[in-house]
């Protein structure tokens, strides 16, 4: 039998890989490779930069490739290889067997790290095994509550699990120190009164991914400063998982009264993958609307209430359905300020309005058996 040639994705001109290029080029190339059972070579030698929110999703591609029986090779230029090394990408890729790459990237000297960021891979049972004997809990504490403490310990250090606004940076792992440095570096320029304003939602997002997905969670946070005439600083938070997806999670875990739009028996009858992913993301967004337990609804509500001069972005991918929302002020061409109200409209108008405007909020991509991701970006003027 003739051996199939590897599929190659290369960029002829220098490019910065943003979300659009990731979805249109890399996602599509990966889908073709999966469909044809071919290995994929990502030739990134002409890639100047990869936006931070792409990194966890790229890690999930490595996991999908593994279980699909194909391999993905990454060929970066030196500058990009160093940037990925600084965040621990090559180390995590090695530990989880995600990609083929030049192992010399693991030996890069990172004493002069230029970007403030941190990348984690968290797996539910491994996390429990690591911390189960570290903390003592009251009898009322259920497993879900324990995982929140364990996740905060993993991200910020064992001595910083209380979340009282005070954080110890001595004698904690370097990656935990990187998380605290990243968050505090952004909060110092904002109107937030504490790092908990950012760390709280981070813990919630990672906890939801770890608790519900039954897979690995890849988490990345990065602060970036933009110079020039309109100086600004931004923080990007990205959480992707490799689990069962929202649809199966909702069907398996919740009863009929928990659903906001569908009756569970009707929800279970959905057979089209696009409809499953579409309606499950709507259900998940409004699932905690009137609940004491915080969830996605609370996070998007918080974003809708940020000062107008802040520019907030919320990107969700559930399987092959994407949602992209913007809120606040951003500068368009020639420095003109544009006002965006997507997130507040999304919250204020509710489910019925969203279902009527499906094409406005949602886009469909090729199915690659992707699970779920949440990306949040907040940018403020300096």
Order of alpha helices (4+ residues) and beta strands (2+ residues): beta-beta-alpha-beta-beta-alpha-beta-alpha-alpha-beta-alpha-alpha-alpha-alpha-beta-beta-alpha-alpha-alpha-alpha-beta-beta-beta-alpha-alpha-beta-beta
